[in-house]
Amino acid sequence: MVERAVILQKLDVGDVFHAESPNGASLICLVTRVDESTIYARTVTTQYSLRFDRTTGEAEWGGGGAPCIIDSVAPLPVEICNVILGIDRKYRLEQDVDKLKLNDAEKRALVFVDSYYSQNQL
């Protein structure tokens, strides 16, 4: 089995991964930057910025500093990844609240991601 730190070191800008909080919050994340010790990411659906330790995969999120940890880096199928990236773009740039509603493809992708990441844990 490959060591967790080695796997986390391979994450790069543009990669999508999953993190979870002890309270069960599911965080689909997009890597925005990396340096020697930190993976900078944002959550796709809520656009929170996070800083994960590249060795442990741990971070804090939300106003209260709730902990979370990277639990899957399994690469998504290309079609699903493209939809997830589209959701990120929409939630990052869209100004019209009515256009933020998820379409059927986006809903299917989020349902897929939920089961996919839970089946492909680190």
N, C-alpha and C positions, 0 to 999 in steps of 0.2 A: 504494500500500500504506500502510495506517495505521501510524503509528509505534508501536512496542512500548509505550513509556511512556504514550501516550494510551489504548491498550487497557487497560493495567493500572489506570489511574486510574478506569476505569469499574466495576471490581469493587466490589461492595457486600455488606453483611451478608446472609447466606443464599445467596450465589452458590456454586456448585460449580465447581471448576477442577482441572486436573491439573498436577502438577509431577513432575520426574524428577531422579534423582541420577546422577552420572557412572557409578556402578556398576550402573545399570539399575533401581534401585528405583523403582517406580511409586507415586506418592502422589496419591490422590484426596482433595482438600481442600475444606473448607467454610469460607467466610469468616465469622469471628465478630465482627470489629470492624475498622474502618479509621480511620486518621487521615491527616494530610497526607503523611506519609512512609512509613507502614507498613501492610501488609495482615496482620492477625492471622488465623490460620486453624488448624484442627486437621485431622489426617488422619482420614478416616472410619473406616477399618478398625483403626487402631492407637491412635487418640485422642491422638497427639502434638500438642503445641502448637508452632506455627511462626510466625515473624515474617518476612515477605517485604518487601523493598524495593519501593516502589510505582513506581520508575522502571526498575529492572533486572529485577525478579521473582526475585531471588536470596535464598536463605535458607540456614540451617544447620539440620540436624535430627539427632536421635539423640544419645546420650551423647557420642559422639566428635566432634560438630560437623561431620558430613558435609555437603557442600554440596548444594543442590538448586536447581532453577530452574523457574519456571512455564513450561510449554511449550504449554498449550492452555487457553483460556477459552471454548471453544465451548459454547453452551448445550445441555444434554442435552434429549432429548425428555421431555415432562412425565412420562410413565409411568415412564421410567427414573430421572429425577431424584427422583421420589417414593420409589422403592425405595431409592435411595442415601441419601436423608434418613432413611428408616426404619432402614437399617443403622446410620447414625450414631447415631440415638436408642437403638437396641438396645444397641450397644457402649458407649454413654455411661452408660446407666442400669441395664441388666440385671445382677442379682446372681447369678443361677443360671447356672452354667457350661454346663449342658446346653441351656439356651435360647439360647446364643450361636451354636449351629450354624446355618449358612446354609441357608435353604430353597431350593427350586428357582428361584423368582422372583429371589431375591437372587444366586444363582449366575449366572443368565442376565444380570442387570444388570451384574455385574462383568465378565463376558466381553464384553458389548457395549461397555462403557466403555473397555476396553483397546484394542479396534480403533478405536472412534470417535475417541478423543483422538489416537491415532497418525495418523489420517487428517485431523485438523483442527488441525494445529500452528500456533503463532504464526509 
